[in-house]
Amino acid sequence: MILSDLSIKRPIFAAVMMLVLVTLGIFSYRRLSVEMYPNVEFPVISIVTKYPGASPETVEREVSKRIEEAVNQIAGVKHVFSYSRESVSTVVVQFRLEERINEVSQEARAKINSVRGELPTGIEDPVIQKIDFNALPVVSLALQSGSLSQRELTTLMDKRIRKRFEGVAGVGKVEVVGGAKREVSVHVDPVRLESLGLGVNDVVAGLQSENVNTPLGRITRGGVEYPLRIEGKPDRVADYRAMVIAQKGGRPVTLGEVATVTDGVEERRTLALVNGAPAIGIDIYKQSGANQVEVVDNVRKTMEKVRRELPPGVELSLVRDGSIMTRQSLADVEETLVVGGILTIIIVFLFINSWRSTVITGVTLPISVISAFIVMNAMGMTLNVMTLMALSLAIGLLIDDAIVVRENIVRHLEMGKDHMEASRFGTSEIGLAVFATTMSILAVFVPVAFMKGIVGRFFFPFGITVSFAVLVSLFVSFTLDPMLSSRWHDPAIHAHGKRKGLARWLETFNDWFDRSADRYRLAIAWALDHRKTVVATAGITFFLGLALMGTLESSFMVDEDTSEFQVSFKSAPEASISETEDRLNRVLAALKGIPEIDHSYATIGAGDSGTVRDGLLYMKLKEKSARNRSQFEIERLVRERLRQVAGITFSIEKVGVIASTAKPLNVDLKGDDIALLKKYAAQLKELMYTIPGIVDISATLEHDIPEYRLRVDREKALSAGVSSNDVVMSLSRLVGGEAVTTYEDEDGDAVDVRVRLPEGLRENPAQVRDLKISVPDGAGGTKLIPLASVSTETVAATPTEVNRRDQSRLVTVSANLDRLPIGTAVKKVEGVSKKITMEPGYSINFSGEAEDMAESFGYMGESLMLAVVFVFLILAAQFESFFEPLAIMLSLPLSIVGMAGMLKLTGDTINIMVLIGLIMLMGLVTKNAILLVDYAKVLRRRDGLPRREAIIEAGRTRLRPIVMTTLAMIFGMLPLFLGIGAGGEGRAPMARAVIGGLITSSLLTLIVVPVMYTYMDDLALWLRRKWRGEEQRSNGGTGIS
């Protein structure tokens, strides 16, 4: 072969090529970012539109539906979701994965601008932004103090702490939860306002006109230029009381006459607790594409600096570190990689019994692994669990080519050839077969890398990393290994019978193996004499494997013990933040005394869509080694205790997991009538409660909130000179409150000045209706119009939110699963849902994880078929025949029985990782068969052996490299198989599937492939004879001889 001959002749050239690969690999490794999962960009955007004071149904009707209709016209839209809540519309547009997010965002903006005039006048401008599914806090900090008030602590955080973290490299956003932000409160007295003939709009206008600091220009005096500035803002909060806001009856009216001015705090809408104690939470998000581990390290360094600068009695602590699982998982996978490599080298040494030959073979491993970082860096990948797991699984693959090449070289050395000749001839003889086996591996990993759907995006780095590393291992096997074999003489090869100690014991083992190989001759001979029995046995084994596969349950991904989880809960729909806080305290009390909980971090109202009814409790557990119970057992205990807490609905969720929904099981009921949807959802919930393992069941729209509605009588309003906008503006200021201007504090920072009614009046709807609205009187003044005279009041129950999918109303029944695979849960829910009689136009579908699983399994099936086709085409090119490859292809299904048996034994389900393992097996199984069939053909063609003798001799000769490579792959994956370490549960099923399939396929292949080869050879011979016979008859009929 050209490469091997060149390397043998020019050893320095071969060494330089390896040094270049290693150097570039190390350089690339240092530039790789570290993440838990691959960076995957999903073309999904959200359009958030605020409509203050609007009910969910109003938001749906006037905002969400119109935006849906506009964006649904964009090419490439896959799904359109909308979530209409009180005062907020959120429309989420999911595009096909091949669409570019920046381009579709521009199109969406253009579509919304085209319908902007159709939207209500009271809305804020829609905000369009890309959804980052990695946008979870990487760090959460807590600020606490036993000496400072919450207001003082919040001021300290705003002035001295927040900006420090916002300036940390890689930090994208800092979100503060809890605390008490300073605010100047202006609580107007409606009675005093009425007595003076003023309205709230007059107060607002007066504040805005008087509370100003404005530059007016410049004046020059004595050759010196001075800026001129008017200072109308008070120096003290108390001075606001004397501020003139209007003129009535020829005298000025001050703010203090019509309102109470206090230096207070904003209305509390969020809350944070650490281990049950009040705190200010600081959730820190990283920038898109930033290195998670580096960002966390930078935040930790800044935190230590800030700690040293804090006043006495103030503590800043870290309550959640999103990088811990990433660090532990990566460290464990790296350890798995190293241990797998060591075990692989031990297997090589066991069979070769020479440390020089082991080094020559084993040097392929570090070069291939290090070189893989080159393609990872060049393609913008990160160092994550998927890429490192790819290398861990490929450890056995990366040394396969070197094993086969070195074993063949050693065999020729034992035949008496010198090192130069043995290296050249041994590599050349096996080269084409090694090349074909490597191509068969690429044939299965390349389709994995280019699968469609979400799973394809996540496994793209996996497939590319393995493919490149395998190509490098092939390159090393054809260059460095022959060169070292030709130059580095190995005296152990000819030391048979002279070894001592371990070498002597290994020689005894190899002698036993040689005797076993001789007995394998007899096994092949027997198989060739009983071909029908062998084929029948193989067929029975295949169907047995299929039957065993049918008994396995299915799931999307495997649950992992991450030593952390969170409880998401909701209080009653009408609950205030105080009520939700009371429920949270009850939750904390219920969970008190669980020894495995290290600490807790609770929030209310956090996040973009959080309300005062939404609570989130994060719980960090002690490390796995420090507790006797698993995370899943602790979650079950937490669930049992929380069921005793009245007034909440809750869900136990994973932390930091990328998913389309919070709960794994989601059942969508679609239709138009909300009442009917709620009825069907209630029936489905009752049926789901009867299924063991389905827990935390909830449904959207199951709780309505009471709503006071004021309907403006247009005729009365018109006659009174009042518009609907006048009513909206006045009530939004009086009830909702409005920050109309700012006060500059002692440090020059802006403090909101908020105008509204006192809390006691805001809580009483009857008193709200007694309010009067000020409107122009047409003579340059204002007049007061009673609100009750132009409106009617009704009390109604309205949904907390109205959800839609693809322009149809939707109610989703969702649930968690307590050790119940999603596939089994779906089947059981499908069964019970048939008991619900639904009207035409209503349907039940599964979404979330079940939908993702079905889609991903379909794409993986396509990849499996593509891999099989590619393997067949490579074999056809290798053997120059379309029949002989069938002998190998028909052996592929034999791996199923081993895979299914192993999964049954370990209790695993069929999941994404297992299916990737199945695809891998299609390439791995062919490697052994290629070595056997290829050498049989060589013996028939080169040495003229009859078919039977050639097959028997090929089996005897290739048994050693086949067993070596199989054991190398098995032991290389053994650390992954055991599932030890952080996240090990999720990685283990792939290795278990591959190892189980390899064991049975290797054993059966050694017997079945020789038999199938003879059948295919007979078929080819029969077809050739038939073709020649037809040709002769055709020639005889035409007189052509």
N, C-alpha and C positions, 0 to 999 in steps of 0.2 A: 504494500500500500504506500502511496506517495507520502502521506504524513509520517507514518512510522519509519519508512526508509530515510526520509529527510532528517528526522529527529535522531535516528541511530548514527547517521553520518555526521551530524552537526549538533553535538550534545549541548554546547553553550547556547546555541540558538533556541533549543527546546527549553533550557532552563530560563532564558530571558523571557520567553513567552509566558512562562508560569509566574515569574516575578512581576511582569506587567499586570497580569490578572489580579494577583494578590495585592499589589500596590493600589491599583484602581479600586479594588474592593474595599480595602481599609479606608481609603480616602472617601469613598461613597458612604460607608457606614457612619463615619463621623458627621455626615451632613444630613442623615435621616432624622426626621421628627419621630417622636414616640407618641403613639395613641393606642387606645384599647382596641378600636376597630378601624378598618380602612376609611379614609375620607371619601364619602360618597355624596355626590350632589344630586338631590332629587328636585326636578322641576315642579315645585309646589309653591304657590304664592297665597298670601292671605290678604284680604281687603277688609280693613276694619273701619267701620263708619259709626261715629257716636251720634246718637239722636236723644239728647237729654230729656228725661221725663217720659219717654215713650214706653208703652208696654211691649212685651215680647210679640204679641200679635200685630200691633201697629208697626213695629220694626220689621217684621216679616213682610207685611203687606206693602208698606210704602218704601222700604229700602232694600231688603234682601232679595225679594223676587225680581225687582227691576235690575239689580246688579247681576243676578244670576243669568237673566235673559241676555244681558249685554255680553258677558264674558263667555257664555256658552257658544257664541258664534266664532270664537277663535279656533283656528285650525290646530289640531293636536291635543285638544282637551280630552281627558280620559274620564274624570268625574268632577262634578261641582257639588260641594257641600255648603250648607249655610247653617249658622247657629244664631238665632235671634233671641237675645236676652234683653232684660230691662235696660233700655238706653243704648244698647250696643248691638250692631250687626257685624257678624264675622262671616265672610264668604271665603271658602278655601277652594282653590282651583288646582286640581291635580292634572298635570300634563303627562303625555307619554314620555318615557325616559329618554328618548332620543332628542327631545326638544331642548333648546338652549334657554336657560332661565332668564337671561338678560333680554333676549328678544321677545319672549312671551310676556314678560313684565311690561315692556314698552307697549305691546299690543293691548294688554289689559288696561293700561293707563289711558290709551286712546279711546277704547270702548267706553270706559267709565266717563271720560270727559264728554263723550257724545250724548250720554243720557243724564248728565249732571243737572240739566234744566228740569228733568222730570222728577227729581228727588225733592223731598220736602225742604222748605227754606230754613228750618231750624236745625239742620244737621251740620256737623263739622265736616270739613273736607275728608273724603275717604283716604285712608293711608294704605298704600300698597307696599308690601315687603315680602321678601323671600323667606320662606320657612326653613330654618336651620334645625334639622332633627338632632343635631349635636348640641343645641343651645340649652344645655342644662348647667346649673352652677357647678363650677369645678371646685370651688371652695366656699364654705359658709363660715363666717365668723360671728362671734357674739360679744357685744359690749355690755358690761354690767357694772353696777356700782352700788355700794351700800350707803354711800354718803351723799351722792348727787341725786337730784330729782330727775324724772324722766325727761323733762324739758331741758334741764341743764345738760344731761347726758346727750340728748339729741343735738343740741347746739354744739357741743364738743365734737360730736361725730361729723356734723355738717361742715364745721369750720376747719377742723384739724386732721380728720381721719379720712373721710370719704375721698377727698382729692388725692391723697397719697396713694390710695389703691387704684384710683382711676388712671394714674400716671404710670402704673407698673407695665412693663413691656409685655404685650400679648393680651392684656385685659381689654375686653370689649365693652362691658357694662357692669356697673355696680348698682345693685338694687337694695334699698333699705326697707326693712320690715319692722314694724312696731315703732316705739318711741312716741314722743309728743313734740311736734314741731311748733315753734313759736308763731303766734298769729294775733293780730289786733282785731278783736271781735267788736263789731258795731251791731248791737241788738236793738233794732228799732221798736218803738212802742206805737202800735197802730192807733191807740186811743189819743195819744198826744199829737200824732201826725194829723189825725182827723180834726182835732180841735183847732189846728192851725191851717187846715185846708191844704195839707201837703200829702204827697204819696211817696212811696219808696223810690220811685224814679227821680223825684226831686232830691232826695238824699244822695243818691248815686251821682247825679249831675253835679251837685254841690261839692262832693268830695273830689271828683275828678277834676273840677275846675280850680279848686283852691289848693289841693295837695300836689303842688308842682314845684320842681326845681328846674328852671329852664335858662339856658344861655341866650342872651339877647344881642350879643355882638361885642364890639370893642369901643373903648374911649381912649383918647390920647391926651395926656397932660404932662406938660414939661418935657416933651420929647420921649415920654415913656408910654407904652401902649398897655392898657389894662383890659382884660376880659370883663364883660359886664354880665352878671348872672342874677336872676331873681330867685330867692329862696323862699318858697311858700310852704315847704314841708315842715311840720313841727319837729322840734328837737327831742321832745318827750312824748310818750303816748298820752299822758294826761292832757297835753295841749290840744289834742284833737277835740276835746269837749268844748273848747272855746272857738272852734273853727266855724265861721259863718257859712251856712249852706244855702240860705235863701233869704229873701226880703218879703215880709208879710205885714200889711197894715202900716207900712212906712217904717218898720223897724227890722233889724237883722234878727234872723233865727239861727241860733247856734246848734251844733250837732248834739251837745249835751242836753238840750231841751227836748229832743225827740228820740234820743237813743242812749243806751248805756254802753260806754266804751271801756273795754277791759284789755289789759295786756295778758292774753291767755295762750291757749294752744289750739291747734286745728282739731276738728272733730275726729275722733279715733276711728279709723277704718281698717287698720292692720294691727297685728299683735304678734309678739315673739316671746317664747319661753324656752329656757334651757334648764333641763331637769326640773321643770315646774316653776322656776324663778323668772321674774320679768327680765327681759333683755331687749336689746336692739339688734336685730339680725342684719347681717351684711352678706348678701348673696353675690358672689363674684363670678361673672361669665367671661369666658375667653373669646378672643376674636376668631372668626371663621378661618380655619387653616393654621391657627397657632398651635404650637407644641404644648399639649396638655401638661405634661410633666414639668416642662420648663416654666410654664405660667405658674403652676402651683409652687414650685421652688422659689420663684421671684416673689410671689405673694407671701410666702413664709418668711423670707428675708426681710421684706418690708414690715411684716407684722412684728418681728422682733425689734426692729428699730422704733416702731410706733409705741410698743409696750414700754420702752425705756423712757419715753417722753410723756407718758400719761400721768395725770395727777394722782396723788395717793388715794387709795380706795377704789380706783377704777381698774377693771380687768378686761383684757381683750383675749378671747380664747378661740381656738379652732374647733368647731363642732362637726364639720363635715369636710372630708378630703376626698374628692372624686378621683384622685390619682392613685389611691392606695390599691384598689383592685387592679388598676392598670399595671402598676409596678409589680405587684405580687404575681399576676398572671404572666407577665413577660418574663419575670425572673424564673418562674416555674417552667415555662416553655423553654427558656434557654437552658435550664438545668436538664430538662428532658432531652433536649438536643445533644447535649454533651454526654449524658449517660447512654443515650441510644447509640451515639458514635462509638463509645468505649465498648459497649456490648457487641457491636458489629465487628470491631477490630478483634475482639476476643474470639468470635466465631471464625474469622479468617485465620487467626493464629492456630486455632484448634485443628483445622484441616490442613494448613500448609506446613505447620510445625517448623517454622523458620522465622526468626525475627526480621531478617533482611527482606524476605519476600513479603512479610506482613507490612513492613514500612513502605515498600514499593507499592503495594496495593492500597494501603491506608492513606497515603499522601493525597489521594484523590479527594478524600472527604473534606479536609480544611480548604483546599483550593476551590472546590465546587461551591461550598457554603459561602466562603468569603466573596467569591466572584458573583454570587447571586445578588449581593448588595449593589452591584453596578447597575443592573437593569432596574432594581427598585428605585435607585436614585434618579436614573435617567428618565423614568416614567412617572416621577412625582409621587411614588408610593411612600408609605410611612412604615416604621418598624412597629408592627402591631401583632396581635394574637394570630391573625390569619396567615401573615407572611412567615412568622416563626414556626407556626404549626405546619405549614407547607414544608419547610426545611426539615422539621422533626420527622414527618411522615416519609420524607424522601431520603432519609439517611441510608436505608437499605438499598434504595434505587441508585444512589450516587456511587456506591462502591461496586454495584453489580458488574458493570462493564469491566472495571479493573480486575475483579475476581476472575471473570471468564478469560480475559486476555492473559493474566499472569498464570492462571492454572494451565492454560494451553501451552504457554512458553515453558513452564516447568515440565510438563509432560514431554515436550520435545527435548529438553535437557536430559531427562531421564532416559530418553531413547539414544543418547550418545552425541547429540549435536553440541557444538560449542555455543557460547553465550550469544555471539553475534548472529550466528545462523538461526539458533533457536528463537531469538527475539524477532528476527525478520520473518521467518517462516511461520512461527506460532501466531503472530499478529495477523499476518496476511491470510492464514487459513481460516481464522475465526472472524476476521474483520467484517465481512458482509453480514454475517449472522448477528454480530453485536450491533452493527448499524441498524439492522432491521428491528431488533428488539428495542433499541432506543427510539426509533421512529414510532413503534407501536405504543410506547409510553407517551410520546408527544401527541399521538392520535387521540388519547383519552383526556389529556390535560388541556389541550388547546380548546376543545369544545366546552370544557368547564369554565375556562377563562372568558369565553364569549357567549355564555348563556344569556338569555333575555331575562328581563324582570329584575326585581330588587335583589334576588339571590345571586343573579349574574354579576351585579355590581360589587357585591361583597366578596364573591369568589374570584373575581378577576385578578387581584394580586396573588391569590393562592395559585391559580393555574399558571400565570406568567412566571412566578418565582420558581416553581417546580420545573417548568419547561426549560427555562434558561439554565438552571443548575444541572439538569440532566444533560443538556447539550455540552456544558463545560466538562462534565464528567466523561462524556464520550471523547471530547477533544483531548483531555488528559490521558485517557486510556490509550489513545492512538499516538501520543507524542511522548509524554514524560515516562510512562510506564515501560514502553519498549526501550527507551533510551537508558533508563536506570537498569533494566534487566540485562542489557548488552554490556554495560560498563561496570556494574557492581556485582561481581561474581559472588555466588552464594554457595559456600562449601557444604551447607546443611543438606543440599539436594543429593549429594553423593555420600552422605554419612550414614546410610541405612545400616542399622545394627551396631553402630558405634556410639550412639547417644546415651546420655545418662540423665538421671533425675526426671524433671518434668518432660524434657524432650523425649526420653525413653518411653514415658507413659503415653505421650501423644502419638509416638510411633506405634505403640500397641493399639491405640484407638484407630489409627489410620489403617493398620493391618486388618483389624476387624471390619472396618468399612469396606476395604477391598474385597474381603470375603463375602460381605453382604452384596457388593456390586456383582460378584460372580453368581450369587444366588438370584440376583435380579434378572440375569440372563435367562434363567430357568422360568421366571415369572413371565417374561415377555414371550418366551417360546410357548408356554402354556396358553397365554392369551391369544396368540396367533392361531393356535390349534382349536380354540373355543371362541371364535369371534362372535358368534351370535349370543353366547352367554354373557360375554363382556358388554356387548351393546345393550342387551336387555337389562343387565344390572345397572348400567349407566343411566338408562331411561327411567328405571324405577327410582334411582337415587335422585334424579332431577325432579320427578313428580313428588317425591317425598319432601324435597326442599321447597317446592311450591306450596305444598300443603302446610308445611311448617311456617312458611312466610305468612300464609293466610291467618295463622293464629296470633300473629304479632299485632300489637296496637300501634297506632301512628300518632305522631306529634310533629310540631313544626321545629322547635328547638328544645333542648334539654334544660330543665331548671337547674340552676347552680346555687350552691351555698356561698353567698358573697359576704356574709357576716353583716349584712345591713338590709333593711327593708323599711317601708313607710306605710302608714295608715292614713288614707284619705277619707275624711268624713264630712258629712253635711248635717247641720242642725235643721230645725223646722224652717219651712220657706219664709215664714214671717219673722224669724228670729233676728234680734239685734246682735251687735257684736258682744254685748254683755252676756246675752243668753248663750251665744256660741262659746264664749270664754268659760261660762259655767259648765257647759258640756265637755269642754276640753279638760277642765280640772277633774271632772268625773272619770274621763278616759284615763288620765294620768294616775288617778287613785286606783282604778281597776287594775292597772298594769304594774303597780308598785309591788316590789318583792320578787320579781322575776330575776333570778341571779345572773342570767346570761346577758342581760341588757347592760351595756357599759355606760351609755348616756343617751339622752333624747334631746331633740330640737323640734319645737312645735311652732307653727305659724298659723295665723288666721288672716284671710284676705290677701295672701301673697300671690304674686304672678299677675300677668296681664288680664286674665279673666277671673281672678279670684274675687269673691264677694265676702261680706261679713258672715255669711252662712257656711263658707268653705274653710275647713281646717285641714292641716297636714301635719302629721307627726312622724318625724324621721327617727329611727332607732338604730343605733350602732351597737352591734353585738360584740362580745369578746371574740377573739380569734378562735378558729375551729379547734386548735390544739388545747385551748384553755376551757373548753366546755364539753359536757358529755352529750348534750342534745344537739341535733342538727337544726339548722335554721328553719326547716319545714316543720319540725316538731314544735319549735317555739312559736311559729306563726299560727299553728293550730291552737296552741294554748292561748295566744293573744285573741284569736277569733272567738274562742269560747268565753273569755272574760268580757269582751266588748259586747257580746250579745246581751249581757246583763245591764248595759248602760242604756237607759231609756232616752228617746228623743233624738237619736242619730241614725243615719244610714252610713255604713262604712265599707271600705274596700282595702284589702291588704295588697300592696303593689311592690313590684321590683323597683330598684333605684338605678337610674342611669342606663336603662335598657332602651334601645331604639325600637319603637313599636308604633304601629298605626293607632292603637288604642291602649288605654290603661289596663283593661281587663282582657284576658285571652279569648273568652267566649262572648261573641256579640251576635245577636239575632235581630235583624231589621224587619220591622213591619211597615209596609209602605201603603199609602192610601191618601185620601183627601180629607176625610172627616176625623178631626182630632178625638172626638168622643168615642167613635168606633175603634180607633187605633188604641186608645187607652183601655177600652174594654178587652180587646184581643190581647194586649200586653199583660193585663191582670190575669187573664186565663192562662197565658203561657207561663207566667211566673209561678202560678200554683202548680202547674204540671212539672216545671223544672225542679221545684222543691222536692219532688218525689224521687229524684235521681241522686243517688249517693255520689259524693265527690264534687257536686256543683254547689258552690257556696257564694256568699256575698252577692246575692241576686238583687239587681235594681233595674229600674226602667226610667227612661226620660219621660217627662210629662206626668209622672205619677203623683206629683204634689202640685197643687195650684196655690197661688199666693193671692191674698185679698187685695183688691185694688179699688181706690176711690177715683171715680171718674167724674170730671166736670165737663159737661157738653155745653159749648157756647151756643146760645140762641141767636142766630145770625140777624134775624129781623129786629129783635130787641137791642142787640149790640149796635146795629147800624143806626137805629133811631137815637141811641145814646151817644153815638160817636166813638164807639169802642170797637177795635179790631181784635181778631183772635191773637194776633201778635202782641197787642197790648196786654192781654191776659197772660200769655206765656211769659213775657218779659217780667211782669210784676211778680207772678207767682214763683217763677224760677229763682228770683232774687230773694223773695221773702221766705220761701220754704227750702229750696235747694241751697240758697246762699250763693253769693258771687264775690270773688276777689276783685274789687273794682279799682284798686290802686295799691301802692306799696309804701311802707314806712322804712326809712333808712335807719338801721340800728347803730350802735356805738362804733361798730367796725365798718360801717358803710355798706353792709349787706342788706338786701331787700327782704322785708317781712311783709307778707300779704295782709291787706286790710279787707276783711270780709264783712259784708252787709247781709243780715238775715233777721228773721224773727227769733225771739228767745225760744229755748228748747221746749218749754212748757206749752207755748202756743203752736209750735210746729207739730206737736204730737196729737193735737185735737182737731179733727177734720171739721167739726162744727164751727170752731173759731176761725178756721181758714176761710170758710164760706162767708163769714161776717166781714172779711177784709174789703177795703175799698181801693179802687184802681184810679190812679191819677192820669188824666188825659188832657190834651190841649182844649181850652174852652173857646177857641176861635178869636179871642180878644187879647191874645198875648199872654194869658195866664193859664191856670190849670183848674180842672174841676175833678171832684171825686165821684166815682160811680160805684155803688155797691156791687160786689161780685155776684151776689145772689140774684140781683135784678136782671142779669144778662146770661145766666147759666143755670143748668140743672145738675143735680148731684145724684149719682148712682153708685152702688157698691156691688162689685162683681168679682168673681174668682177668675184669675187669668193664669195661664201656664207660666212656670218659671222660665221656660225657654221653648222655642219652636224650632225643631231641626228639620232640615230638608236634604235630600240627596238626589241629584240629577233632576231637579225641578219637581220633586214630589215630596209631600210631607212624610215624615219618618218618625217612628218611635223605636228606640233601640232597647232591647232587654239584654243586659250584660251580666256576666258572672265570672267569678274566679273559679279555679279548679284546684281541688285539694288532692294532689297526686293522681289525678285522672287525666289521661292523655287527651289532647284536643280532638283527635280523630274519633275516639270512642265517645266523647261528649257530644260531638256533632251527630253521630249516628243515633244516640239515645234521644237527643232533642228532636231530631227529625221524626223519630217514632212517635213521641208524645204529641208533637205539634199537629199530627193528622187528626187528633181528636177535636181540634178547633174548627168550627164551621164558619167560614169567612164569606162575606158578600163579594160579588164580582168587582174587580178593580183593586182588590187588596191582596197582598202577597207577603210571604215570609222568605227571607234570604239570610245567609250567613255572611258576615263581614269580619273585618279585623284579622285576627291570626288565622282563622279558618279559611278565609278568602285568600290570604297570603300563602298559606300552605298548599291549597289546591292549585293556585297559579304556579307556585315554585315547583311543585311535584311534576306538573305538566311540562315546564321548561326543562327540568332535569331528565324527564323521559325522552325529550327531543335530543338532549345532549348524549344520552346513553345510546340511542339509535345512531346518531352521527358518529360516535366513537367506534361502534361496531363496524359501521360501513368503512370508516377510515382504516381501521385495523385490517379488514379484509383486503382493501385495495393495496395496502403496503405489503401484505403477505403475497398477494398475487404478483406484484412487481418483483418481490424477492425470489419467489419460486418459479416465476415465468409460467404460471399456470393459474387457471381459475378454479381448478378442482382440488388440488393439494391443500390450498389454504382452508378448505372446508373441513379438513381433518382436524385442524386446530380450532376453527371457529365453533365446531360442534362440541368442543370440550369446554367452552366458556361457561355454559349453564351449570357445569358441575360445581362451580364455586358457590352456588346459591345455597346448597344444603349445609355447607360449613358455615356460611354467613348466618343463615337463619338459626342454625343450632347454637352458635355462639351467642347470638342476641337473646335467644330464649334462655340460655344458661345464665347470662349476666342480668337478665331482666330489663334489657333495653327495648326501646320502641323503634319503629321505622321513622327516621327523621331526616332532616337535611344532611346532617353529617354522615349518616348511614348510607344515603343515596350517593353521596360523593364517594364514599368507600366502594360502593358497588361499581361505579363508573371506573374507579381506579383499578379494580380487579380485572376489568376487561383487558387492560394493558398488561398487568402483572402476570396473569395466567398465560398469556401468549408467549412471554419471554422464554419460559421453560420449554414449551412445545417447539418454538422456533429453533432453539439449540439442538433439540433431538432430531427433528425432521431435516433440518439443514445438513447436519452431519451424515445422516443416512443417505441423502442425495449425493453428498460429496463422495462417500464410499462407493456408491453405485457408479458414479460417473468417472471418478479418478482411478479407483482400484478395481473396478469391474465386478464387485461383489454382487451376488444375487440379492434380490429384495429382502428375503427373510434374514439372511446373514447380515446384511447391511443394517437392518433395523435393530437386530439384537446387539450388534457391535456398537452402533451409535448410542443405544441405551446404556450399555456398559460404560462407554467412554464419557458420556455427558452426564452420568449420574452425579458425579462429584460436584461439578460446577452448578448443576441444578439444585442439589441439596444445599450447597454453600450459599448460593444467592437467596434461596427461599428462607433459610435460617437467618441470614443477614437481615433480610427485610423484616422477619418476625421479631427478632431481638432488637432491631433498631426502633420498632414501634412499641416494644414492650412497656417502656415508661409511660407512653400515652395510653396504652391499654389499661394500665392500673388506675388511671384517673386521679392521681395524687396531686395535691396542691390546689391553689386558688383557681377556680374555673375548670378543674380537671374533669368534673362530671360532664361538661359540655363537649370536651375534646375526645373523651374516651370512646364513644360509640363508633366513630370513624375507624379508629385503630382496631377495635374489636371486630367490626365487620370485615376489615381487610384480613386480619390474622385468621379469623375463622374460615373465610373463603380460601385463603392461601393453603391452609392445612389440607382441606379436603381436595381442592383442585390439584394440588401438587401430587398428592398420593394417587388420585384417580387418573391424572394426566399421564403419569408414567406407564399406565396400563392401557388406557383408552386411546390415547393419541396414536400409538403404533398400530392398533387395530383399525382405527378410522383411516389412517394413512393407507393401509392396504386396500380398504374398500374404495377410497377415492382413486387410488392408483388403478384398481380394477375397472372402475367406472370410466376413467380416462382412456384406458386401453381398449375397452369395449366400444367406446365412441369412435376412437381412431380406426378400429377395425371396421366398424359400421360405415364410417365415412369413406374409407378406402374401397369397401365393397360396393357402395353406391357409385363411387367414382369409376371403378372398373366396369360395372354394368353400363354406366353412361358412355364410357369410352368404347366398349364392345358394340353398343348399339349404333354408334356413328362411324365405326370403321377405323377409329383412331387407336393405335397400339402404343 
